[in-house]
Amino acid sequence: MRKYDKSLIEVWDWKEKVYHDVKDLSAKDYIERVKEDAAKILTESQIKLKTISLKEKQQKVA
């Protein structure tokens, strides 16, 4: 029998819980959940992201 690191087992448990939490959501509901969770984390952590337009992002390649 293999021995797995405790942190790896914790990640597997976390992954399983998340799967069960979202498995019955439609694609639209899943995306909405991810957006809400991300917004909550960013707000709680006081992280501000800069919006970059596609025009600014595009660069000419020689």
N, CA, C and O atoms as CSV, one atom per row, in Angstrom:
chain,resi,resn,atom,element,x,y,z
A,1,MET,N,N,0.837,-1.192,0.000
A,1,MET,CA,C,0.000,0.000,0.000
A,1,MET,C,C,0.878,1.251,0.000
A,1,MET,O,O,1.867,1.338,0.727
A,2,ARG,N,N,0.493,2.200,-0.824
A,2,ARG,CA,C,1.241,3.453,-0.912
A,2,ARG,C,C,0.866,4.385,0.220
A,2,ARG,O,O,-0.266,4.389,0.703
A,3,LYS,N,N,1.842,5.173,0.629
A,3,LYS,CA,C,1.577,6.227,1.604
A,3,LYS,C,C,1.523,7.547,0.857
A,3,LYS,O,O,2.436,7.877,0.101
A,4,TYR,N,N,0.463,8.293,1.065
A,4,TYR,CA,C,0.311,9.583,0.421
A,4,TYR,C,C,0.528,10.686,1.440
A,4,TYR,O,O,0.190,10.546,2.616
A,5,ASP,N,N,1.093,11.775,0.970
A,5,ASP,CA,C,1.327,12.929,1.816
A,5,ASP,C,C,-0.016,13.470,2.316
A,5,ASP,O,O,-1.010,13.460,1.590
A,6,LYS,N,N,-0.028,13.934,3.545
A,6,LYS,CA,C,-1.260,14.431,4.161
A,6,LYS,C,C,-1.855,15.585,3.350
A,6,LYS,O,O,-3.074,15.672,3.200
A,7,SER,N,N,-1.014,16.458,2.836
A,7,SER,CA,C,-1.521,17.601,2.069
A,7,SER,C,C,-2.203,17.146,0.782
A,7,SER,O,O,-3.192,17.745,0.359
A,8,LEU,N,N,-1.682,16.093,0.159
A,8,LEU,CA,C,-2.294,15.569,-1.053
A,8,LEU,C,C,-3.678,14.985,-0.748
A,8,LEU,O,O,-4.615,15.170,-1.524
A,9,ILE,N,N,-3.800,14.299,0.352
A,9,ILE,CA,C,-5.088,13.740,0.763
A,9,ILE,C,C,-6.084,14.862,1.040
A,9,ILE,O,O,-7.262,14.742,0.705
A,10,GLU,N,N,-5.617,15.957,1.651
A,10,GLU,CA,C,-6.486,17.111,1.908
A,10,GLU,C,C,-6.984,17.722,0.597
A,10,GLU,O,O,-8.145,18.119,0.495
A,11,VAL,N,N,-6.108,17.795,-0.397
A,11,VAL,CA,C,-6.503,18.342,-1.699
A,11,VAL,C,C,-7.549,17.440,-2.343
A,11,VAL,O,O,-8.532,17.932,-2.898
A,12,TRP,N,N,-7.349,16.143,-2.276
A,12,TRP,CA,C,-8.338,15.209,-2.828
A,12,TRP,C,C,-9.694,15.373,-2.145
A,12,TRP,O,O,-10.731,15.371,-2.808
A,13,ASP,N,N,-9.684,15.513,-0.826
A,13,ASP,CA,C,-10.939,15.708,-0.081
A,13,ASP,C,C,-11.620,17.003,-0.511
A,13,ASP,O,O,-12.831,17.037,-0.730
A,14,TRP,N,N,-10.824,18.071,-0.628
A,14,TRP,CA,C,-11.362,19.361,-1.040
A,14,TRP,C,C,-11.960,19.257,-2.442
A,14,TRP,O,O,-13.058,19.753,-2.696
A,15,LYS,N,N,-11.238,18.617,-3.337
A,15,LYS,CA,C,-11.702,18.457,-4.718
A,15,LYS,C,C,-13.020,17.681,-4.769
A,15,LYS,O,O,-13.922,18.035,-5.528
A,16,GLU,N,N,-13.126,16.649,-3.981
A,16,GLU,CA,C,-14.347,15.837,-3.931
A,16,GLU,C,C,-15.531,16.657,-3.406
A,16,GLU,O,O,-16.639,16.549,-3.930
A,17,LYS,N,N,-15.300,17.470,-2.378
A,17,LYS,CA,C,-16.367,18.311,-1.823
A,17,LYS,C,C,-16.845,19.332,-2.843
A,17,LYS,O,O,-18.047,19.554,-2.991
A,18,VAL,N,N,-15.901,19.955,-3.548
A,18,VAL,CA,C,-16.262,20.941,-4.570
A,18,VAL,C,C,-17.060,20.261,-5.679
A,18,VAL,O,O,-18.067,20.799,-6.139
A,19,TYR,N,N,-16.618,19.087,-6.106
A,19,TYR,CA,C,-17.333,18.359,-7.154
A,19,TYR,C,C,-18.786,18.110,-6.754
A,19,TYR,O,O,-19.701,18.355,-7.540
A,20,HIS,N,N,-18.994,17.627,-5.542
A,20,HIS,CA,C,-20.355,17.331,-5.088
A,20,HIS,C,C,-21.180,18.606,-4.951
A,20,HIS,O,O,-22.401,18.581,-5.104
A,21,ASP,N,N,-20.512,19.718,-4.662
A,21,ASP,CA,C,-21.206,20.988,-4.490
A,21,ASP,C,C,-21.722,21.537,-5.824
A,21,ASP,O,O,-22.753,22.210,-5.853
A,22,VAL,N,N,-21.024,21.263,-6.920
A,22,VAL,CA,C,-21.385,21.875,-8.206
A,22,VAL,C,C,-21.837,20.882,-9.274
A,22,VAL,O,O,-22.191,21.301,-10.377
A,23,LYS,N,N,-21.838,19.616,-8.991
A,23,LYS,CA,C,-22.115,18.613,-10.029
A,23,LYS,C,C,-23.503,18.726,-10.645
A,23,LYS,O,O,-23.687,18.347,-11.802
A,24,ASP,N,N,-24.480,19.234,-9.910
A,24,ASP,CA,C,-25.844,19.308,-10.428
A,24,ASP,C,C,-26.187,20.670,-11.025
A,24,ASP,O,O,-27.330,20.900,-11.421
A,25,LEU,N,N,-25.220,21.564,-11.094
A,25,LEU,CA,C,-25.477,22.890,-11.646
A,25,LEU,C,C,-25.403,22.859,-13.169
A,25,LEU,O,O,-24.621,22.113,-13.758
A,26,SER,N,N,-26.234,23.686,-13.787
A,26,SER,CA,C,-26.132,23.846,-15.240
A,26,SER,C,C,-24.859,24.644,-15.526
A,26,SER,O,O,-24.259,25.219,-14.618
A,27,ALA,N,N,-24.459,24.673,-16.788
A,27,ALA,CA,C,-23.255,25.420,-17.161
A,27,ALA,C,C,-23.404,26.900,-16.785
A,27,ALA,O,O,-22.464,27.519,-16.286
A,28,LYS,N,N,-24.581,27.451,-17.026
A,28,LYS,CA,C,-24.835,28.859,-16.707
A,28,LYS,C,C,-24.734,29.104,-15.198
A,28,LYS,O,O,-24.113,30.076,-14.767
A,29,ASP,N,N,-25.340,28.229,-14.401
A,29,ASP,CA,C,-25.294,28.369,-12.948
A,29,ASP,C,C,-23.873,28.164,-12.408
A,29,ASP,O,O,-23.452,28.825,-11.459
A,30,TYR,N,N,-23.154,27.242,-13.029
A,30,TYR,CA,C,-21.770,26.987,-12.611
A,30,TYR,C,C,-20.903,28.224,-12.845
A,30,TYR,O,O,-20.122,28.619,-11.979
A,31,ILE,N,N,-21.048,28.827,-14.018
A,31,ILE,CA,C,-20.286,30.036,-14.329
A,31,ILE,C,C,-20.639,31.158,-13.368
A,31,ILE,O,O,-19.759,31.874,-12.892
A,32,GLU,N,N,-21.918,31.311,-13.086
A,32,GLU,CA,C,-22.364,32.342,-12.143
A,32,GLU,C,C,-21.771,32.103,-10.758
A,32,GLU,O,O,-21.339,33.047,-10.096
A,33,ARG,N,N,-21.748,30.855,-10.321
A,33,ARG,CA,C,-21.169,30.504,-9.016
A,33,ARG,C,C,-19.683,30.848,-8.964
A,33,ARG,O,O,-19.203,31.404,-7.976
A,34,VAL,N,N,-18.965,30.517,-10.024
A,34,VAL,CA,C,-17.531,30.812,-10.079
A,34,VAL,C,C,-17.296,32.324,-10.021
A,34,VAL,O,O,-16.413,32.794,-9.304
A,35,LYS,N,N,-18.090,33.075,-10.776
A,35,LYS,CA,C,-17.958,34.534,-10.770
A,35,LYS,C,C,-18.231,35.108,-9.383
A,35,LYS,O,O,-17.493,35.974,-8.912
A,36,GLU,N,N,-19.283,34.630,-8.732
A,36,GLU,CA,C,-19.622,35.112,-7.390
A,36,GLU,C,C,-18.522,34.774,-6.391
A,36,GLU,O,O,-18.137,35.614,-5.578
A,37,ASP,N,N,-18.020,33.553,-6.452
A,37,ASP,CA,C,-16.945,33.141,-5.546
A,37,ASP,C,C,-15.684,33.966,-5.769
A,37,ASP,O,O,-15.026,34.377,-4.813
A,38,ALA,N,N,-15.351,34.207,-7.029
A,38,ALA,CA,C,-14.162,35.002,-7.351
A,38,ALA,C,C,-14.324,36.432,-6.847
A,38,ALA,O,O,-13.397,36.993,-6.263
A,39,ALA,N,N,-15.483,37.017,-7.066
A,39,ALA,CA,C,-15.730,38.387,-6.612
A,39,ALA,C,C,-15.626,38.476,-5.090
A,39,ALA,O,O,-15.070,39.434,-4.553
A,40,LYS,N,N,-16.160,37.483,-4.411
A,40,LYS,CA,C,-16.104,37.460,-2.944
A,40,LYS,C,C,-14.655,37.380,-2.460
A,40,LYS,O,O,-14.259,38.108,-1.550
A,41,ILE,N,N,-13.875,36.501,-3.066
A,41,ILE,CA,C,-12.475,36.341,-2.665
A,41,ILE,C,C,-11.686,37.619,-2.931
A,41,ILE,O,O,-10.896,38.052,-2.092
A,42,LEU,N,N,-11.903,38.227,-4.107
A,42,LEU,CA,C,-11.197,39.456,-4.443
A,42,LEU,C,C,-11.558,40.585,-3.483
A,42,LEU,O,O,-10.688,41.350,-3.067
A,43,THR,N,N,-12.829,40.689,-3.132
A,43,THR,CA,C,-13.275,41.724,-2.210
A,43,THR,C,C,-12.695,41.506,-0.818
A,43,THR,O,O,-12.168,42.438,-0.210
A,44,GLU,N,N,-12.791,40.292,-0.316
A,44,GLU,CA,C,-12.284,39.988,1.028
A,44,GLU,C,C,-10.775,40.198,1.119
A,44,GLU,O,O,-10.266,40.610,2.162
A,45,SER,N,N,-10.065,39.919,0.040
A,45,SER,CA,C,-8.605,40.041,0.040
A,45,SER,C,C,-8.143,41.427,-0.408
A,45,SER,O,O,-6.944,41.698,-0.481
A,46,GLN,N,N,-9.100,42.294,-0.706
A,46,GLN,CA,C,-8.828,43.657,-1.170
A,46,GLN,C,C,-7.903,43.657,-2.386
A,46,GLN,O,O,-6.944,44.426,-2.456
A,47,ILE,N,N,-8.211,42.787,-3.333
A,47,ILE,CA,C,-7.442,42.690,-4.572
A,47,ILE,C,C,-8.221,43.424,-5.662
A,47,ILE,O,O,-9.410,43.178,-5.866
A,48,LYS,N,N,-7.539,44.317,-6.347
A,48,LYS,CA,C,-8.180,45.054,-7.442
A,48,LYS,C,C,-7.470,44.690,-8.739
A,48,LYS,O,O,-6.256,44.850,-8.861
A,49,LEU,N,N,-8.232,44.203,-9.695
A,49,LEU,CA,C,-7.682,43.819,-10.978
A,49,LEU,C,C,-7.913,44.923,-11.995
A,49,LEU,O,O,-8.959,45.571,-11.998
A,50,LYS,N,N,-6.935,45.128,-12.850
A,50,LYS,CA,C,-7.040,46.135,-13.895
A,50,LYS,C,C,-7.652,45.481,-15.132
A,50,LYS,O,O,-7.222,44.410,-15.558
A,51,THR,N,N,-8.665,46.142,-15.701
A,51,THR,CA,C,-9.291,45.657,-16.922
A,51,THR,C,C,-8.439,46.084,-18.107
A,51,THR,O,O,-8.037,47.243,-18.207
A,52,ILE,N,N,-8.170,45.158,-18.989
A,52,ILE,CA,C,-7.366,45.431,-20.174
A,52,ILE,C,C,-8.246,45.196,-21.397
A,52,ILE,O,O,-8.833,44.126,-21.555
A,53,SER,N,N,-8.330,46.201,-22.253
A,53,SER,CA,C,-9.151,46.040,-23.458
A,53,SER,C,C,-8.395,45.184,-24.474
A,53,SER,O,O,-7.167,45.106,-24.447
A,54,LEU,N,N,-9.132,44.558,-25.347
A,54,LEU,CA,C,-8.507,43.716,-26.366
A,54,LEU,C,C,-7.639,44.545,-27.301
A,54,LEU,O,O,-6.614,44.058,-27.780
A,55,LYS,N,N,-8.028,45.785,-27.570
A,55,LYS,CA,C,-7.245,46.645,-28.457
A,55,LYS,C,C,-5.887,46.939,-27.851
A,55,LYS,O,O,-4.886,46.962,-28.568
A,56,GLU,N,N,-5.828,47.169,-26.528
A,56,GLU,CA,C,-4.554,47.421,-25.853
A,56,GLU,C,C,-3.703,46.166,-25.871
A,56,GLU,O,O,-2.479,46.241,-25.976
A,57,LYS,N,N,-4.335,45.035,-25.769
A,57,LYS,CA,C,-3.619,43.768,-25.647
A,57,LYS,C,C,-2.985,43.331,-26.968
A,57,LYS,O,O,-1.921,42.712,-26.976
A,58,GLN,N,N,-3.636,43.652,-28.071
A,58,GLN,CA,C,-3.150,43.204,-29.371
A,58,GLN,C,C,-1.876,43.960,-29.741
A,58,GLN,O,O,-1.782,45.176,-29.575
A,59,GLN,N,N,-0.910,43.213,-30.241
A,59,GLN,CA,C,0.356,43.798,-30.667
A,59,GLN,C,C,0.672,43.271,-32.056
A,59,GLN,O,O,0.320,42.142,-32.399
A,60,LYS,N,N,1.331,44.086,-32.842
A,60,LYS,CA,C,1.726,43.640,-34.178
A,60,LYS,C,C,2.940,42.735,-34.055
A,60,LYS,O,O,3.864,42.999,-33.286
A,61,VAL,N,N,2.912,41.668,-34.827
A,61,VAL,CA,C,4.033,40.746,-34.847
A,61,VAL,C,C,4.753,40.938,-36.182
A,61,VAL,O,O,4.121,40.973,-37.238
A,62,ALA,N,N,6.059,41.060,-36.124
A,62,ALA,CA,C,6.840,41.307,-37.343
A,62,ALA,C,C,6.757,40.167,-38.318
A,62,ALA,O,O,7.360,40.227,-39.390
